[in-house]
Amino acid sequence: MKPMTSAVLRRFGFRNVSLGNLLVVGAATFACGLLAPDTAVPLTLMTMAVYGLSRSMQFTSLVTLAFADVSADKMSNANTLFNTLFQLAMGLGVAAGALALHGGDAAKPHAADFSLAFMPTAALILISLGGYWRLRPDAGEPSSTR
């Protein structure tokens, strides 16, 4: 996905790609919750591929966009801050996933069912659409020409 990401971002813009791709990430996350042991292997593989590719696109566009307006002399500090906040966000995501898993266990005790944990996770992903919606249409443009 990485080689294709730059061309897609240049062609359609960070805002449009981020908004559209985030819908795909949310839908793919929800679809992961629908997978079951008896799901056909090709369908499972396709779901996981879409999930992985769309998350890769989202992470790449997010990281690029985060540094689009940072001058070279502030890049080191910006990188430190970004990585700290990114790790915090990942930790909060893991905590939210654990809570969703615990909630699923409460709904279906002893089922070891991860499927219910994917539904609130997909909802959290889609909540971030608001942040991307507020981006300027030309957001990240200087970065996409590099």
Backbone as a ProteinNet text record, in pm:
[ID]
protein_1_A
[PRIMARY]
MKPMTSAVLRRFGFRNVSLGNLLVVGAATFACGLLAPDTAVPLTLMTMAVYGLSRSMQFTSLVTLAFADVSADKMSNANTLFNTLFQLAMGLGVAAGALALHGGDAAKPHAADFSLAFMPTAALILISLGGYWRLRPDAGEPSSTR
[TERTIARY]
81.1	0	85.9	202	284.6	321.4	363.6	397.9	278.5	160.3	41.5	-12.9	17.3	-39.9	-7.6	116.9	156.5	80.3	69.3	-2.5	-150.4	-210.5	-352.6	-372.7	-284.3	-296	-277	-182.4	-160.7	-282.2	-338.4	-449.9	-579.3	-610.5	-740.6	-734.1	-615.8	-601.4	-617.3	-549.4	-550.3	-690.1	-764.2	-896.5	-988.6	-995.7	-1084.9	-1043.4	-913.8	-865.2	-890.4	-861.2	-879.7	-1026.1	-1115.3	-1258.1	-1308.3	-1278.4	-1324	-1261.8	-1132.1	-1062.4	-1106.4	-1138	-1183	-1315.5	-1400.1	-1524.1	-1491.4	-1390.5	-1348.5	-1290.6	-1206.9	-1148.5	-1260.3	-1356.8	-1468.5	-1549.4	-1579.7	-1656.4	-1577.4	-1448.7	-1365.4	-1353.9	-1343.8	-1338.5	-1468.7	-1580.1	-1710.8	-1720.2	-1671.3	-1674.9	-1592.2	-1481.8	-1401.6	-1484.9	-1574.7	-1663	-1765.8	-1787.7	-1884.8	-1820.7	-1687.5	-1618.9	-1643.6	-1656.4	-1682	-1594.5	-1580.7	-1498	-1541.5	-1669.2	-1717	-1720.3	-1666.5	-1659.4	-1560	-1596.6	-1510.8	-1373.3	-1269.1	-1132.1	-1108.4	-1151.5	-1128.6	-1194.9	-1313.9	-1382.1	-1307.2	-1259.2	-1179.9	-1052.7	-982.8	-859.9	-886.5	-994.6	-1028.9	-1061.6	-1136.8	-1170.7	-1045.2	-955.3	-832.7	-742.1	-739.7	-658.6	-711.1	-842.4	-901.1	-874.2	-889.9	-863.8	-718.9	-625.7	-483.9	-443.7	-488.1	-452.6	-511.7	-636	-699	-636	-599.7	-532.1	-393.6	-324.6	-194.6	-208.3	-306.6	-332.4	-363.9	-446	-485.1	-366.7	-285.1	-168.9	-70.4	-46.6	46.9	-2.7	-129.6	-182.1	-185	-215.7	-219.1	-80.1	19.1	155.4	207.9	182.9	227.9	159.1	30.4	-46.4	-1.9	35.4	77.6	200.6	284.8	409.3	408.5	295.5	289.1	328.5	292.5	318	431	510	617.5	746.2	809.7	935.6	1047.4	1153.9	1265.4	1326.8	1335	1396.4	1311.2	1183.1	1093.4	1057.9	1112.7	1075.8	1109.3	1223.2	1262.7	1163.4	1128.4	1031	893.1	854.8	724.4	719	828.4	835	821.3	890.2	881.9	739.4	678.2	541.1	444.6	458.1	368.6	379.6	501.6	519.6	467.3	482.9	429.1	276.7	216.4	69.9	17.7	91.1	49.9	50.8	155.4	161.9	49.8	20.2	-90.3	-223	-243.3	-366	-375.4	-264.4	-265.1	-299.5	-243.4	-274.1	-421.1	-476.3	-618.8	-703.3	-656.9	-727.6	-727.6	-614.3	-606	-699.8	-701.2	-790.3	-936.7	-971.5	-1109	-1145.1	-1050.4	-1074.5	-1093.1	-1013.8	-1027.2	-1161.9	-1205.3	-1337.8	-1448	-1433.2	-1532.7	-1533.2	-1415.7	-1406.8	-1471.2	-1445.5	-1506.6	-1658.6	-1704.9	-1849.1	-1909.4	-1836.6	-1884	-1889.9	-1791.1	-1789.7	-1907.3	-1942.1	-2056.8	-2186.6	-2192.9	-2313.4	-2322.2	-2206.8	-2201.9	-2092.2	-2118.3	-2013.7	-1948.3	-1817.9	-1736.6	-1739.1	-1777.7	-1784.9	-1651.2	-1560.7	-1433.9	-1461.3	-1561.8	-1609.3	-1556.7	-1466.6	-1410.1	-1499.8	-1597.7	-1675.8	-1745.7	-1796.9	-1867.4	-1773.3	-1646.8	-1550.7	-1524.4	-1545	-1519.5	-1624.5	-1745.2	-1853.1	-1828.3	-1803.4	-1774.1	-1641.7	-1548.2	-1421.8	-1447.6	-1532.2	-1569.1	-1639.6	-1723.9	-1793.4	-1693.7	-1594.8	-1493.1	-1414.7	-1385.3	-1313.5	-1396.3	-1523.6	-1609	-1632.9	-1621.5	-1635	-1527.8	-1410.9	-1302.1	-1327.5	-1433.4	-1468.2	-1483.5	-1534.9	-1555.5	-1426.2	-1319.2	-1189.5	-1140.2	-1154.7	-1111.4	-1202.2	-1329.2	-1424.7	-1387.1	-1329.2	-1293	-1163.8	-1093	-970.7	-1003.4	-912	-926.4	-915.3	-981.1	-970.7	-827.5	-741.2	-602.9	-506.2	-557	-472.5	-367	-244.3	-135.9	-79.5	-127.5	-83.7	66.8	134.3	279.6	349.2	299.5	360.1	340.5	228.9	199.7	280.7	347	426.6	572.7	609.5	749	781.2
-119.7	0	126.8	120	240.3	303.9	227.9	292	361.3	310.6	366.1	487.9	496.5	601.1	741	767.6	902.7	945.2	855.8	889.8	916.7	836.9	855.8	988.4	1018.9	1144.2	1265.5	1257.8	1367.8	1385.7	1277	1282.6	1333.7	1285.6	1315.6	1409.1	1434.7	1524.5	1452.7	1505.3	1442.8	1435.8	1545.2	1548.4	1444.1	1441.4	1346.7	1202.2	1176	1039.4	998	1087.5	1054.1	1027.2	1109.4	1089.4	958.5	937.4	815.2	690.7	697.5	581.3	549.4	652.9	628.2	552	579.4	501.1	354.7	331.8	195	127.9	201.3	145.7	107.2	195.5	166.3	46.6	41.6	-71.1	-201.6	-195.6	-316.4	-364.4	-270	-307.4	-375.3	-317.4	-377.7	-516.9	-529	-657.8	-762.9	-721.8	-817.2	-875.9	-796.4	-845	-944.9	-947.5	-1041.7	-1174.7	-1179.4	-1303.5	-1409.6	-1532.2	-1644.2	-1761.3	-1860.6	-1976.3	-2043.8	-2034.5	-2099.9	-2006.4	-1885.7	-1793.8	-1849	-1840.7	-1891.1	-1823	-1900.2	-1848.5	-1733.1	-1741.7	-1627.8	-1498.2	-1508.9	-1391.3	-1335.1	-1423.6	-1380.5	-1310	-1367.3	-1307.6	-1172.5	-1162.5	-1037.5	-929.9	-967.4	-873.3	-823.5	-915.5	-877.4	-792.1	-821.7	-742.5	-599.3	-584.1	-450.2	-375.2	-444	-383.2	-335.1	-420.5	-385.1	-275.2	-284	-182.9	-46.6	-45.7	82.4	144.8	63.9	118.2	172.4	104.8	153.1	289	302.8	429.7	538.4	506.5	605.9	650.4	555.2	590.8	675.8	638.9	714.7	856.7	872	1006.7	1088.3	1025.6	1096.8	1146.6	1060.4	1098.4	1208.2	1196	1298	1430.9	1425.5	1546.4	1612.3	1533	1586.7	1675.5	1648.7	1724.9	1819	1833.5	1911.8	2057.9	2117.5	2259.8	2286.8	2185.2	2201	2238.5	2345.9	2387.5	2292.5	2291.1	2198.8	2218.1	2342.3	2367.3	2319.8	2294.8	2247.1	2099.6	2035.4	1897	1800.6	1815.3	1724.4	1729.8	1851	1865.7	1815.3	1844.8	1799.6	1647.1	1585.7	1441	1378.1	1436	1385.6	1396.9	1512.9	1534	1439.3	1429.7	1342.5	1197.8	1148.9	1009.2	983.7	1079	1064.6	1058.1	1151.2	1152.2	1030.4	986.7	868.9	744.9	729.9	615.5	623	742.9	761	720.9	765.7	730.7	580.1	518	372	301.4	349.1	291	306.4	424.5	445.4	355.8	334.2	243.1	100.2	57.3	-77.2	-86.6	17.9	18.5	14.4	91.8	90.9	-46.6	-108.2	-243	-344.1	-331.2	-421.7	-403.6	-278.1	-253.4	-312	-295.8	-352.4	-504	-563.8	-709.6	-754.5	-680.8	-713.6	-700.2	-595.4	-578	-692.4	-738.1	-852.5	-979	-995.4	-1111.6	-1106.8	-985.9	-972.8	-1008.4	-976.4	-1007.9	-1156.7	-1219.4	-1362.1	-1427.8	-1454.9	-1507.1	-1635.4	-1641.7	-1759.5	-1796.3	-1703.7	-1733.7	-1707.7	-1636.7	-1597	-1536.3	-1448.9	-1391.9	-1249.4	-1233	-1101.7	-1019.7	-1082.8	-1013.1	-889.8	-896.7	-781.4	-665.2	-691.6	-584.6	-500	-555.6	-481.2	-374	-393.8	-299.1	-161.6	-153.2	-20.3	36.8	-48.8	-1.3	66.5	6.5	67.9	201.3	207.3	333.1	441.9	407.4	504.8	555.1	464.9	504.3	605	578.3	666.1	801.3	806.7	934.5	1032.9	981.7	1071.1	1135.2	1095.9	1160.3	1311.6	1353.9	1496.5	1576	1520.5	1588.4	1601.4	1497.2	1501.6	1592.3	1597	1679.6	1827.2	1867	2007.1	2048.2	1954.5	1989.5	2078.3	2169.2	2249.1	2155.7	2187.8	2103.9	2087.7	2188.1	2179.8	2133.5	2079.4	2035.3	1936.3	1956.4	1866.5	1883.1	1980.4	1996.7	2012.6	2094.1	2103.5	1969	1884.8	1754.5	1660.7	1674	1579.3	1606.9	1719.4	1749.2	1709.6	1659.8	1621	1488.8
0	0	0	64.8	78.6	-55.7	-157.2	-284.5	-350.6	-329.3	-392.9	-316.6	-187.6	-103.2	-151.9	-184.7	-228.5	-353	-449.1	-572.6	-545.4	-460.2	-426.7	-354	-258.3	-184.1	-275.1	-368.9	-463.7	-554.1	-597.5	-693.1	-629.7	-508.3	-448.7	-328	-274.2	-160.3	-26.9	73.3	205.9	265.7	255.1	316.9	255	123.5	56.3	81.7	72.9	95.1	239.3	332.7	473.8	506.1	455.7	481.5	420.1	292.9	226.5	285.4	311.1	363.8	505.9	584.2	720.6	721.5	624.6	611.2	582.5	498.6	467.2	591.8	667.7	790.3	888	907.2	997.8	952.1	823.3	769.9	780.1	752.5	760.8	905.1	999	1140.7	1181.2	1140.3	1168.2	1104.9	981	910.6	983.6	1045.7	1123.8	1237.2	1291.7	1397.4	1348.8	1219.8	1162.8	1122.7	1123.9	1087.9	1195	1151.9	1243	1200.7	1286.1	1249	1118.9	1086.2	964.5	842.8	856.7	743.1	641	515.3	408.3	415.1	396.4	405.4	307.7	180.4	90	139.6	197.6	250	371.3	456.5	571.6	526	429.1	377.4	311.8	236.7	171.3	276.2	378	484.4	554.2	586.7	655.6	565.7	436.9	343.4	334.1	319.4	312.6	442.4	554.6	685.5	694	660.8	670.8	574.5	450.7	351.3	385.7	430.9	463.6	588	685.3	804.9	767.8	679.9	635.3	568.3	481.4	413.2	515.9	615.1	714	799.3	843.8	924.2	844.3	719.5	637.3	614.3	582.1	557.2	685.9	798.1	925.5	964.2	954	991	899	770.2	675.5	703.5	727.3	754.9	885.6	982.7	1112.9	1100.4	1002.5	987.9	867.2	802.1	678.8	698.4	809.9	831.5	930.1	961.6	1059	986	1034.1	972.8	1015	937.3	961.8	1100	1146.9	1277.1	1395.2	1372.3	1478.4	1462.1	1360	1329.1	1442.5	1505.9	1613.8	1729.1	1771.9	1880.5	1839.1	1716	1666.9	1660.8	1618.6	1610.1	1749.1	1848.1	1985.6	2038.3	2019.4	2066	1994.8	1864.2	1788.3	1835.1	1848.6	1889.3	2029.9	2119.7	2254.2	2250.5	2179.2	2169	2093.8	1993.6	1917	2006.8	2088.1	2180.2	2283.7	2331.6	2425.6	2360.7	2238.2	2166.9	2143.2	2109.5	2089.6	2220.6	2330.4	2460.7	2496.3	2468.4	2493.1	2403.1	2280.4	2190.1	2241.5	2294.4	2352.5	2473	2555.3	2671.8	2628.8	2525.5	2476.1	2420.2	2349.9	2298.3	2410.3	2516.2	2630.1	2698.6	2711.1	2769.4	2681.6	2549.9	2458.6	2467.6	2479.4	2492.9	2623.1	2730	2859.2	2850.6	2782.8	2763.6	2683.4	2581.7	2503.6	2586.4	2676.5	2764	2860.8	2905.4	2995.8	2923.8	2794.5	2716.7	2683.3	2662.5	2627.4	2711.6	2839.4	2928	2875.5	2891.8	2859.5	2711.8	2627.4	2484.4	2415.1	2481.4	2419.3	2282	2278	2153.1	2136.1	2042.5	2016	1923.9	1862.1	1760.2	1814.6	1935.9	1991.2	2019.9	2038.1	2064.7	1940.4	1823.1	1700.1	1673.6	1721.7	1692	1756.2	1887.8	1943.5	1892	1857.5	1800.8	1667	1585.4	1457.1	1480.2	1580.9	1611.3	1651.6	1734	1773.8	1652.9	1561.8	1440	1361	1347.2	1267.5	1334.5	1467.1	1537.3	1490.9	1455.4	1413.5	1277.2	1209	1082.5	1099.3	1214.6	1238.9	1229.3	1282.1	1275.4	1133.2	1056.5	916.8	834.2	867.4	794	803.8	918.2	940.1	869.6	809.9	737	617.7	587.8	466.2	345.2	236.7	116.9	66.7	90.9	44.7	155.2	263.2	375.1	326.1	371.1	336.9	198.7	123.8	-15	-31	50.6	33.9	51.2	140.8	164.1	47	-21.9	-128.7	-255.1	-261	-379.9	-363.3	-244	-217.8	-280.6
[MASK]
++++++++++++++++++++++++++++++++++++++++++++++++++++++++++++++++++++++++++++++++++++++++++++++++++++++++++++++++++++++++++++++++++++++++++++++++++

